[in-house]
Amino acid sequence: MIVDFSKIDAQLIEGFKGGSGELVMRSFDDGNCKIMLSTLRAGARAGKHVHDDSCEVILVLEGELTFFEDGIEEVCREGQAHYCQKGHSHWFENRTKNDVRYFAIVPKT
């Protein structure tokens, strides 16, 4: 199966998960897995949230994101992936002056 993000309408989300700023997201969800191609605008952040029922993998395609997971701060750069394990909480922000593009997968259990 091919997921063609160019054929999925973009959603503009203000304050994703209680954060601030703009997130542009194209997402596919078949009930078993959510797959997202997103752009987090400069200065924007996603709010803190817990992955009670699943994990999340975020691959940075362009730019860099600063992640906060369980009190630990890490910078994830282009070509690197952040992994939030099931049962853990995280949030992330774009501290740069450029938009950040990333690809994320959240399997559902």
C-alpha positions in Angstrom: 0.0 0.0 0.0 1.3 3.5 -0.9 0.4 6.4 1.3 0.6 9.5 -1.0 0.7 12.6 1.1 0.3 14.8 -1.9 -3.3 13.5 -2.2 -4.1 14.1 1.5 -5.4 17.5 2.5 -3.2 19.5 4.9 -4.7 20.5 8.3 -3.5 23.7 9.9 -3.5 23.0 13.7 -2.9 25.9 16.1 -1.5 24.8 19.5 -1.1 21.0 18.8 -1.7 19.0 21.9 -2.0 22.2 24.0 1.2 23.7 22.6 1.6 26.9 20.7 2.1 28.1 17.2 1.2 26.4 13.9 1.6 22.8 12.8 0.7 21.8 9.3 -0.2 18.0 9.1 -1.1 15.5 6.5 -2.1 12.3 8.1 -3.3 8.8 7.3 -5.1 6.7 9.9 -6.5 3.2 9.2 -7.4 2.5 12.8 -4.2 0.4 13.3 -1.6 3.0 12.7 -1.4 6.8 12.2 1.2 8.0 9.8 1.9 11.8 9.5 4.0 14.1 7.4 4.1 17.5 9.2 5.7 20.9 9.3 6.2 22.7 12.6 6.5 26.4 12.1 9.4 28.4 13.5 9.0 29.0 17.2 6.1 26.6 17.5 5.8 23.7 20.0 3.7 20.6 20.6 2.2 20.3 24.1 3.3 17.6 26.6 1.4 14.4 26.1 1.6 10.7 27.3 1.7 7.7 25.0 -0.3 5.4 27.2 -1.3 3.0 24.5 1.4 3.3 21.9 4.8 4.5 21.1 5.8 7.2 18.6 8.7 7.5 16.1 9.5 10.9 14.7 12.1 11.2 11.9 13.3 14.8 11.2 13.5 15.4 7.5 14.5 19.1 7.4 15.7 21.2 10.3 15.9 20.3 14.0 13.5 19.7 16.9 14.2 19.9 20.6 12.5 17.1 22.4 11.7 16.8 26.1 11.0 13.2 27.3 10.7 12.3 30.9 12.7 15.4 31.9 15.5 14.9 29.4 16.1 17.5 26.7 17.6 16.3 23.4 18.1 18.0 20.0 17.1 15.8 17.0 18.5 16.9 13.7 17.9 16.1 10.1 18.2 12.4 9.4 17.8 11.5 13.1 14.8 10.0 14.8 13.2 10.5 18.2 11.5 7.5 19.8 9.0 7.9 22.6 8.3 4.5 24.2 4.8 3.4 25.2 4.0 4.7 28.7 6.3 7.7 28.4 5.5 11.4 27.9 7.1 13.9 25.6 6.8 17.3 23.9 8.9 19.1 21.3 9.5 22.5 20.0 11.1 24.2 17.0 13.6 26.7 18.5 14.9 27.6 15.1 14.0 30.4 12.7 13.0 27.9 9.9 10.1 25.5 9.6 10.9 21.8 10.5 9.5 18.9 8.4 9.1 15.6 10.0 7.6 12.2 9.5 5.9 10.4 12.4 4.4 7.0 13.0 2.1 6.1 15.9 1.0 2.4 15.9 -2.2 1.6 17.7 -2.6 -1.3 20.1 
